[in-house]
Amino acid sequence: MNMDEKYKKAGEIISQAGGTPLPVNDTLIQLLKYFIMEDEVDFIASFNDKKSQTMEQLKLSSGLPEEEINKKVKDLAARGVIFNQPNSKGIMVFRLLPLFNVGTFEYNFMGKLVINERNREIAALFNKLFSELDSMVQANYDAIIPMLMTTPPIDRTVPVLENQPKNEPVKIIIDEDLETGIDRIVPSQRVEELITKFDEIALGHCFCRHYKDMQGTPCKQTDERETCFTFGKSARFTSEQGFSRMIAKDEALKVLKRAEEAGLVHKAYHPNFDISKDETSICNCCRCCCGNGVDNMLAPISNVTNFISVVNDDLCIGCGTCIEKCHTYAAYLNDDKKARRKEERCIGCGVCAHFCPQNAISMVKGKERIVRIPPKKK
């Protein structure tokens, strides 16, 4: 097997490591060569049958001694290819990361942005790869989209529950009878509660906005860049590799407050999309850059939420602020110039309620519902 064939095999293995499936083509192979050196390709093949392994398992699958494994893992972890942290029993586990969502792409653009030729080339290749993925989805839209519209939600909305213009709480209406609800243990619904339950918090840069910066199309919504949080062992990993820095809870809360004032959406991520498990991270997403946002989606948005917005017609003045701020284009004005929202597109983020000058928008809290929004057919 020559080197190109080995890189292709590595690409096939990485494409099975979770995240968003990507076409194993020339573009992906060119990308892999930036993150996996020629003397490391065979080591990636050791993860073919099992993507997470202990040291003893890796010694068997790779045929390498512990010292050499540790060296390769250290180098690959620094490039966001392998996640190396102990499990709940204290046993070190080495997990092969996907290239995208969440893996090599995110970690490499999470650190402080360095504008150089290498990073420009990487950004250009990712742009080409995403374009090729988009073309593939569009060419097979009628077959692929129905299937993707059944996948588990990637992220969970944690709503903003304060009204900025009036400096008042947003009214919360409890409705446990919302249709399409799912009964389960409800995770933290206030971002402040989520932050306070973690002792290890790391702050990194928004990889989506950094990626757009590298392309010369900076965010239209905010100049903030350090807005991505990781928790627990994810915080240890990202900080150890230089992708983020450890911070105290009071700084985290200040960053979240600035994110809310910029109209960003709090999105929490859970291991294997299982919201019964503690969060691993929070992103604060804009509409124009976020890879899981309506303006950039290649595949359907799949989000889980316990909230939906509702408008008080007596207070609504039809100013259109909610339409301007809505991340999913769910808000609109009806014939009577009263704000409304399309239920199937509302992710319950509370951004509309946060900016409403009349505090006319309440958030209905109910059972879990999944919002899936397909990309437009071009």
Secondary structure in CASP SS format (residue, H / E / C, confidence):
PFRMAT SS
TARGET T0000
AUTHOR 0000-0000-0000
METHOD secondary structure of the structure
MODEL  1
M C 1.00
N C 1.00
M H 1.00
D H 1.00
E H 1.00
K H 1.00
Y H 1.00
K H 1.00
K H 1.00
A H 1.00
G H 1.00
E H 1.00
I H 1.00
I H 1.00
S H 1.00
Q C 1.00
A C 1.00
G C 1.00
G C 1.00
T C 1.00
P C 1.00
L C 1.00
P C 1.00
V C 1.00
N C 1.00
D H 1.00
T H 1.00
L H 1.00
I H 1.00
Q H 1.00
L H 1.00
L H 1.00
K H 1.00
Y H 1.00
F H 1.00
I C 1.00
M C 1.00
E H 1.00
D H 1.00
E H 1.00
V H 1.00
D H 1.00
F H 1.00
I H 1.00
A H 1.00
S C 1.00
F C 1.00
N C 1.00
D C 1.00
K C 1.00
K C 1.00
S E 1.00
Q E 1.00
T E 1.00
M H 1.00
E H 1.00
Q H 1.00
L H 1.00
K H 1.00
L H 1.00
S H 1.00
S H 1.00
G C 1.00
L C 1.00
P C 1.00
E H 1.00
E H 1.00
E H 1.00
I H 1.00
N H 1.00
K H 1.00
K H 1.00
V H 1.00
K H 1.00
D H 1.00
L H 1.00
A H 1.00
A H 1.00
R C 1.00
G C 1.00
V C 1.00
I E 1.00
F E 1.00
N E 1.00
Q E 1.00
P E 1.00
N C 1.00
S C 1.00
K C 1.00
G C 1.00
I C 1.00
M E 1.00
V E 1.00
F E 1.00
R E 1.00
L E 1.00
L C 1.00
P C 1.00
L C 1.00
F C 1.00
N C 1.00
V C 1.00
G C 1.00
T H 1.00
F H 1.00
E H 1.00
Y H 1.00
N H 1.00
F H 1.00
M H 1.00
G C 1.00
K C 1.00
L C 1.00
V C 1.00
I C 1.00
N C 1.00
E H 1.00
R H 1.00
N H 1.00
R H 1.00
E H 1.00
I H 1.00
A H 1.00
A H 1.00
L H 1.00
F H 1.00
N H 1.00
K H 1.00
L H 1.00
F H 1.00
S H 1.00
E H 1.00
L H 1.00
D H 1.00
S H 1.00
M H 1.00
V H 1.00
Q H 1.00
A H 1.00
N C 1.00
Y H 1.00
D H 1.00
A H 1.00
I H 1.00
I H 1.00
P H 1.00
M H 1.00
L H 1.00
M C 1.00
T C 1.00
T C 1.00
P C 1.00
P C 1.00
I C 1.00
D E 1.00
R E 1.00
T E 1.00
V E 1.00
P C 1.00
V C 1.00
L C 1.00
E E 1.00
N E 1.00
Q C 1.00
P C 1.00
K C 1.00
N C 1.00
E E 1.00
P E 1.00
V C 1.00
K C 1.00
I E 1.00
I E 1.00
I E 1.00
D C 1.00
E C 1.00
D C 1.00
L C 1.00
E C 1.00
T C 1.00
G C 1.00
I E 1.00
D C 1.00
R C 1.00
I C 1.00
V C 1.00
P C 1.00
S C 1.00
Q C 1.00
R C 1.00
V H 1.00
E H 1.00
E H 1.00
L H 1.00
I H 1.00
T H 1.00
K C 1.00
F C 1.00
D C 1.00
E C 1.00
I E 1.00
A E 1.00
L E 1.00
G E 1.00
H E 1.00
C C 1.00
F H 1.00
C H 1.00
R H 1.00
H H 1.00
Y H 1.00
K H 1.00
D H 1.00
M H 1.00
Q H 1.00
G C 1.00
T C 1.00
P C 1.00
C C 1.00
K C 1.00
Q C 1.00
T C 1.00
D C 1.00
E C 1.00
R C 1.00
E E 1.00
T E 1.00
C E 1.00
F E 1.00
T E 1.00
F E 1.00
G H 1.00
K H 1.00
S H 1.00
A H 1.00
R H 1.00
F H 1.00
T H 1.00
S H 1.00
E H 1.00
Q C 1.00
G C 1.00
F C 1.00
S E 1.00
R E 1.00
M E 1.00
I E 1.00
A C 1.00
K H 1.00
D H 1.00
E H 1.00
A H 1.00
L H 1.00
K H 1.00
V H 1.00
L H 1.00
K H 1.00
R H 1.00
A H 1.00
E H 1.00
E H 1.00
A C 1.00
G C 1.00
L C 1.00
V E 1.00
H E 1.00
K E 1.00
A E 1.00
Y E 1.00
H C 1.00
P H 1.00
N H 1.00
F H 1.00
D C 1.00
I C 1.00
S C 1.00
K C 1.00
D C 1.00
E C 1.00
T C 1.00
S E 1.00
I E 1.00
C E 1.00
N E 1.00
C E 1.00
C C 1.00
R C 1.00
C C 1.00
C C 1.00
C C 1.00
G C 1.00
N C 1.00
G C 1.00
V C 1.00
D C 1.00
N C 1.00
M C 1.00
L C 1.00
A C 1.00
P C 1.00
I E 1.00
S E 1.00
N E 1.00
V E 1.00
T E 1.00
N E 1.00
F E 1.00
I E 1.00
S E 1.00
V E 1.00
V E 1.00
N C 1.00
D C 1.00
D C 1.00
L C 1.00
C C 1.00
I C 1.00
G C 1.00
C C 1.00
G C 1.00
T H 1.00
C H 1.00
I H 1.00
E H 1.00
K H 1.00
C C 1.00
H C 1.00
T C 1.00
Y C 1.00
A C 1.00
A E 1.00
Y E 1.00
L E 1.00
N C 1.00
D C 1.00
D C 1.00
K C 1.00
K C 1.00
A E 1.00
R E 1.00
R E 1.00
K C 1.00
E H 1.00
E H 1.00
R H 1.00
C C 1.00
I C 1.00
G C 1.00
C C 1.00
G C 1.00
V H 1.00
C H 1.00
A H 1.00
H H 1.00
F H 1.00
C C 1.00
P C 1.00
Q C 1.00
N C 1.00
A C 1.00
I E 1.00
S E 1.00
M E 1.00
V E 1.00
K E 1.00
G E 1.00
K E 1.00
E E 1.00
R E 1.00
I E 1.00
V E 1.00
R E 1.00
I E 1.00
P C 1.00
P C 1.00
K C 1.00
K C 1.00
K C 1.00
END
